[in-house]
Amino acid sequence: MTQSSIALGLWRGFTGRCPNCGKGPILHRYLKVTSPCPVCGHDNAQYPSDDAPPYFTILIMGHIVIAPLLLFPFIWQWSAAAVLAVTLPTVCAMTLWLLPRVKGGVIGVQWAIHQREGVASGVEES
């Protein structure tokens, strides 16, 4: 087994690859975890992602897209309907694009720190 690192797990998960081998897909059907990995057989379903991916996606979108968007003059000059017609589809599309990548990243980080469902990190199983 290869040495796991947080950056490697995060990158492999973000790019949609199995954090263990980096070759097999981590997700199918948009947000369903592929388990076991068809390439290496690693059980990726053992890493619970629960509410973290939507939370981090909202956090990223708010800081990288929404906050800078407020600096553009058209936000304050156009009517609310025109601003929503332009920005809402863009923000929705970006959010839907980012969510599976963040979910893969969360699973990759959990792989790197050896966090499994029902097992505390750093505790040996008997």
C-alpha positions as CSV (number, residue, x, y, z in Angstrom):
1,M,0.0,0.0,0.0
2,T,1.2,3.5,-0.8
3,Q,1.9,6.2,1.7
4,S,-1.2,8.3,2.1
5,S,-1.0,12.1,2.2
6,I,-3.7,14.6,2.6
7,A,-2.7,16.5,-0.6
8,L,-2.6,13.4,-2.6
9,G,-6.0,12.2,-1.3
10,L,-7.5,15.6,-1.8
11,W,-6.2,15.8,-5.4
12,R,-7.3,12.3,-6.4
13,G,-10.7,12.8,-4.9
14,F,-11.2,16.3,-6.5
15,T,-10.3,14.9,-9.9
16,G,-12.8,12.1,-9.5
17,R,-10.3,9.2,-9.0
18,C,-10.1,6.6,-6.3
19,P,-7.9,8.0,-3.5
20,N,-6.2,4.6,-3.0
21,C,-5.0,3.9,-6.6
22,G,-5.7,7.1,-8.5
23,K,-7.1,5.2,-11.4
24,G,-10.7,4.1,-10.8
25,P,-13.6,6.4,-10.6
26,I,-14.7,7.5,-7.1
27,L,-18.3,8.5,-8.0
28,H,-20.9,7.4,-10.4
29,R,-24.4,8.8,-11.0
30,Y,-23.3,12.2,-10.0
31,L,-22.9,11.7,-6.2
32,K,-23.0,7.9,-5.6
33,V,-19.7,6.5,-4.3
34,T,-18.2,3.7,-6.4
35,S,-17.5,0.8,-4.0
36,P,-15.4,-1.2,-4.4
37,C,-13.1,0.5,-6.8
38,P,-13.1,-1.4,-10.0
39,V,-9.4,-1.1,-10.4
40,C,-7.9,-1.8,-6.9
41,G,-10.9,-3.1,-5.0
42,H,-10.7,-0.5,-2.2
43,D,-13.9,0.1,-0.3
44,N,-14.5,3.8,-0.8
45,A,-18.0,3.7,0.8
46,Q,-16.3,3.3,4.3
47,Y,-15.6,7.1,4.3
48,P,-18.7,9.0,5.4
49,S,-19.0,12.4,3.7
50,D,-22.5,13.3,4.9
51,D,-23.0,17.1,5.1
52,A,-19.4,18.2,4.5
53,P,-19.5,18.5,0.7
54,P,-22.5,20.8,0.5
55,Y,-21.1,22.9,3.4
56,F,-17.7,23.3,1.7
57,T,-19.3,23.9,-1.7
58,I,-21.5,26.7,-0.2
59,L,-18.4,28.1,1.6
60,I,-16.3,28.1,-1.6
61,M,-19.1,29.6,-3.8
62,G,-19.7,32.3,-1.3
63,H,-16.1,33.4,-1.0
64,I,-14.9,32.8,-4.5
65,V,-18.0,33.8,-6.6
66,I,-20.7,35.7,-4.6
67,A,-18.5,38.1,-2.6
68,P,-16.4,39.2,-5.7
69,L,-19.6,39.5,-7.7
70,L,-20.7,42.3,-5.4
71,L,-17.8,44.4,-6.7
72,F,-19.2,44.5,-10.2
73,P,-21.2,47.7,-10.9
74,F,-24.0,45.9,-12.9
75,I,-25.1,44.3,-9.6
76,W,-26.1,47.7,-8.3
77,Q,-27.2,49.3,-11.5
78,W,-29.4,46.7,-13.2
79,S,-32.9,45.7,-12.0
80,A,-33.1,42.8,-9.6
81,A,-34.8,40.6,-12.3
82,A,-32.0,41.2,-14.8
83,V,-29.2,40.5,-12.2
84,L,-30.9,37.3,-11.2
85,A,-31.4,36.2,-14.8
86,V,-27.7,36.6,-15.5
87,T,-26.2,35.4,-12.2
88,L,-28.5,32.7,-10.9
89,P,-28.0,30.2,-13.8
90,T,-24.2,30.8,-13.6
91,V,-24.0,30.3,-9.9
92,C,-26.3,27.2,-10.0
93,A,-24.2,25.6,-12.8
94,M,-20.9,26.3,-11.0
95,T,-22.3,24.9,-7.7
96,L,-23.5,21.7,-9.5
97,W,-20.1,21.3,-11.2
98,L,-18.2,21.8,-7.9
99,L,-20.3,19.6,-5.6
100,P,-19.1,16.1,-6.8
101,R,-15.5,17.4,-6.9
102,V,-15.7,18.6,-3.3
103,K,-17.3,15.2,-2.3
104,G,-14.4,13.4,-3.9
105,G,-12.0,15.6,-2.1
106,V,-13.7,15.0,1.3
107,I,-13.5,11.2,0.7
108,G,-9.8,11.6,-0.4
109,V,-8.9,13.5,2.8
110,Q,-10.7,10.9,4.9
111,W,-8.7,8.1,3.1
112,A,-5.5,10.0,3.9
113,I,-6.2,10.4,7.6
114,H,-7.6,6.8,7.8
115,Q,-11.0,7.9,9.0
116,R,-13.6,5.2,8.6
117,E,-17.2,5.1,9.4
118,G,-17.7,4.2,13.1
119,V,-14.0,4.2,13.9
120,A,-12.3,7.1,15.6
121,S,-9.1,8.4,14.0
122,G,-6.0,7.1,15.6
123,V,-7.8,4.2,17.4
124,E,-6.7,0.7,16.5
125,E,-9.4,-1.8,15.7
126,S,-9.2,-5.1,17.6
